[in-house]
Amino acid sequence: MCLIAIAIAQHPDYPLIIAANRDEFYSRPTAPLDYWDEKPHILAGRDLKSLGTWLGITTTGRIGAITNYRHPDALYQQSQGPSRGELIRGFLEGSAPPQTYLERIRPSKNQYSGFNLVVGEMTDLWWYSNVADEIQKLTPGIHGISNHLLNTPWPKVQKIKAALAGIIEESRAIDPEPLFEMLSDREPPPDLELPDTGVGLEWERILSPIFITSSIYGTRSSSVILMDRRQRVTFYERPFVQKNHDIVPRETRRFEFTLPSER
């Protein structure tokens, strides 16, 4: 996952809205959003190489998401350390409160390549980065995370936060399609606005849009999670595939469940 926008307590009917893009090498094997056979309370896509995930929820309301922290080597080699997707799986499979879980993994932070990790129980969300080594509770508002730290004002982070705020302001009933349209924006910012993360100007341009395309790496799926005030959760995933030198969407998957009244 390389771009996440999170709205907490910003809409009168939806206390939590998440819109996210997973960016990954096209060659990495992936299973689409579904309940896991061996852990049927977990709803998530799956990285079939390491069996972790980039974004998932449970039927009891636990949620986790992760982005990579960009550094030059990350574009040209996949990490030889543990998969960062295991950190999401560990939280979803467990029962520890989010802050406790983050404190538990903190001593092993250097085993992993750089990451931003968000875990919580729906609106009680916490962020941790092993680069900043900082644990922080997400306050009510709109937050954005790409491949730097929480709310770093990269152009696409600022753009998606503003777009999400506009959708919330305009819509009493949140339809997923405007959110997917927001996530499909392929327009890059001007060169002068690009961050310098050490990967070179060509890759900064490729990685700068909300929706990424290239010959080997790009946006593999877009996801939307909505939780309404009746504790009903709806999770959408729209995967993408390469076809005729373009990236095209496949059928959108949709799952819905209601959280237990006592959690």
C-alpha positions in Angstrom: 0.0 0.0 0.0 1.5 3.3 -1.0 -1.2 5.9 -0.5 -3.9 6.0 2.2 -6.4 8.8 3.0 -8.3 8.4 6.2 -11.2 10.6 7.4 -12.1 10.2 11.1 -15.3 11.8 12.4 -15.6 14.1 9.4 -19.0 12.9 8.0 -22.3 12.9 10.0 -23.1 9.4 8.8 -19.7 7.8 8.3 -17.3 8.0 11.3 -14.6 6.3 9.3 -13.8 6.5 5.6 -10.6 5.0 4.1 -9.5 5.3 0.5 -6.2 3.7 -0.5 -4.1 2.5 -3.4 -1.8 -0.5 -3.3 1.3 0.1 -5.4 3.5 -3.0 -6.1 5.5 -4.8 -8.7 3.2 -6.3 -11.2 5.0 -9.6 -10.9 4.3 -10.1 -7.2 1.5 -12.8 -6.8 -1.6 -11.5 -5.1 -5.0 -12.9 -4.0 -7.9 -10.5 -4.2 -10.0 -9.2 -1.3 -11.8 -12.1 0.5 -12.2 -13.8 3.9 -9.2 -15.9 4.7 -9.8 -19.7 4.7 -7.8 -20.3 7.9 -8.8 -17.1 9.6 -12.4 -16.5 8.4 -12.8 -13.4 10.6 -10.1 -11.6 8.5 -11.2 -9.8 5.4 -8.2 -8.7 3.2 -6.3 -9.1 0.0 -3.2 -11.3 0.3 0.4 -11.2 -0.8 0.9 -14.8 -1.9 4.7 -14.5 -1.6 4.8 -13.8 2.1 1.1 -14.4 3.1 0.7 -11.0 4.7 -1.5 -8.1 3.5 -1.4 -4.3 2.9 -4.9 -3.5 4.2 -7.4 -5.6 6.1 -10.2 -5.6 8.7 -11.8 -8.2 10.9 -15.4 -8.9 11.6 -14.9 -7.6 15.1 -13.5 -4.2 14.0 -9.8 -4.5 14.0 -8.1 -2.8 11.1 -4.6 -2.4 9.7 -2.8 -0.8 6.8 0.8 -0.2 5.8 2.8 1.8 3.3 6.5 1.6 2.5 8.9 4.4 3.3 10.7 5.3 0.1 14.4 5.0 -0.3 16.5 4.5 -3.5 17.1 0.7 -3.1 13.4 0.0 -2.7 12.7 0.5 -6.4 15.3 -1.9 -7.6 15.3 -4.8 -5.1 12.7 -6.3 -2.9 13.5 -6.5 0.8 15.4 -9.5 2.1 14.1 -9.0 5.6 10.6 -10.0 6.9 7.6 -8.9 4.9 6.0 -5.7 6.3 2.7 -7.3 5.5 3.2 -9.6 8.4 2.8 -6.7 10.7 -0.8 -6.2 9.6 -1.5 -10.0 9.8 -0.1 -10.0 13.3 -2.5 -7.3 14.5 -5.5 -8.7 12.7 -4.9 -12.2 14.2 -4.3 -10.9 17.7 -6.3 -9.1 20.5 -3.9 -6.6 21.9 -5.0 -2.9 21.9 -3.4 -1.0 19.1 -1.0 1.1 21.2 0.1 -2.1 23.0 0.7 -3.9 19.7 2.9 -1.1 18.4 4.9 -1.0 21.5 5.5 -4.8 21.2 6.8 -4.6 17.7 8.9 -1.5 18.3 12.0 -3.5 19.6 12.1 -5.4 16.2 11.7 -2.2 14.1 15.2 -2.5 12.5 14.4 -6.0 11.1 12.1 -4.4 8.5 12.5 -2.0 5.6 11.0 1.4 6.3 7.3 1.5 6.8 4.2 3.5 8.1 1.8 1.2 10.0 -1.7 2.1 10.9 -3.6 -0.2 13.3 -6.7 0.2 15.4 -10.2 -0.6 16.2 -12.1 1.4 13.6 -12.1 5.0 14.8 -9.4 4.4 17.4 -6.5 4.4 15.0 -2.8 4.6 15.7 0.2 5.3 13.5 3.8 4.1 13.9 6.8 4.5 11.6 10.0 2.5 12.2 11.9 5.4 10.5 10.6 8.1 12.8 10.2 5.6 15.7 7.1 7.5 16.8 3.7 6.2 17.9 0.8 8.6 17.5 -3.0 8.4 17.8 -4.8 9.7 14.8 -7.0 12.6 15.8 -10.4 13.5 14.2 -9.7 14.9 10.8 -8.4 13.9 7.4 -5.0 12.2 7.3 -2.8 11.1 4.4 0.1 8.7 4.2 2.3 7.9 1.2 5.9 6.8 1.2 7.2 9.3 3.8 5.7 10.0 7.2 2.2 10.8 8.4 0.7 13.9 6.6 4.0 14.7 4.9 2.8 17.4 2.4 3.8 15.6 -0.8 1.6 16.8 -3.8 -0.4 13.6 -4.1 -1.0 13.5 -0.3 -2.3 17.1 -0.3 -4.3 16.4 -3.4 -6.1 13.3 -2.1 -6.8 14.9 1.3 -8.4 17.9 -0.4 -10.4 15.6 -2.8 -11.6 13.5 0.1 -12.6 16.6 2.1 -14.6 17.8 -1.0 -16.5 14.5 -1.4 -17.4 14.5 2.3 -18.6 18.1 2.2 -20.7 17.5 -0.9 -22.3 14.1 -0.1 -24.7 13.1 2.6 -24.6 9.5 1.3 -21.1 8.4 0.4 -21.0 6.6 -2.9 -17.8 4.6 -3.5 -17.5 5.7 -7.2 -16.3 9.3 -6.5 -13.7 7.8 -4.1 -12.6 5.4 -6.8 -12.4 8.3 -9.3 -10.3 10.2 -6.9 -8.0 7.2 -6.5 -7.7 6.8 -10.3 -6.1 10.2 -10.9 -3.0 9.7 -13.0 -2.0 13.4 -13.4 1.5 14.1 -12.1 2.4 17.4 -10.4 4.9 19.8 -11.9 8.6 18.9 -11.5 9.2 21.8 -9.1 6.8 20.2 -6.6 8.3 16.7 -6.7 10.0 15.5 -3.5 13.6 14.4 -3.8 13.8 10.9 -2.3 17.0 9.8 -4.0 15.4 7.7 -6.8 16.1 10.2 -9.7 13.8 12.5 -11.5 12.3 9.9 -13.9 11.1 7.7 -11.0 10.0 10.7 -9.0 7.7 11.6 -11.9 6.4 8.0 -12.3 5.7 7.7 -8.6 4.1 11.2 -8.1 0.5 10.7 -9.2 -2.2 9.2 -7.0 -2.5 6.3 -9.5 0.9 5.0 -10.6 1.7 3.3 -13.9 5.0 2.0 -15.4 6.2 -1.1 -17.2 7.1 -3.0 -14.0 5.4 -1.3 -11.0 2.2 0.5 -10.3 -1.2 0.6 -8.7 -2.4 -2.9 -8.4 -5.7 -2.2 -6.6 -7.8 0.6 -5.1 -9.7 0.1 -1.9 -12.5 1.9 -0.1 -13.7 1.1 3.4 -16.8 2.8 4.8 -18.1 2.5 8.4 -21.5 4.1 9.1 -23.0 5.0 12.4 -25.0 1.8 12.5 -21.6 0.0 12.7 -22.1 -1.4 9.2 -18.8 -1.9 7.4 -18.5 -2.0 3.6 -15.2 -2.9 2.0 -14.7 -2.5 -1.7 -11.6 -3.5 -3.7 -11.0 -2.7 -7.4 -8.0 -4.6 -8.8 -6.1 -3.6 -12.0 -4.2 -5.6 -14.6 -1.9 -4.8 -17.5 -3.6 -5.2 -20.9 -2.6 -3.9 -24.3 0.1 -1.7 -22.8 -2.4 -0.1 -20.4 -3.7 -0.7 -16.9 -7.4 -1.7 -16.8 -9.8 -2.4 -13.9 -11.2 -5.8 -13.1 -14.5 -6.5 -11.4 -14.9 -4.6 -8.1 -15.3 -6.8 -5.1 -17.7 -5.8 -2.3 -18.2 -7.2 1.2 -20.4 -5.9 4.0 -20.9 -6.9 7.6 -22.1 -5.3 10.8 -19.8 -5.1 13.8 -20.9 -6.7 17.0 -22.7 -4.3 19.4 -20.3 -5.1 22.2 -16.6 -5.0 21.3 
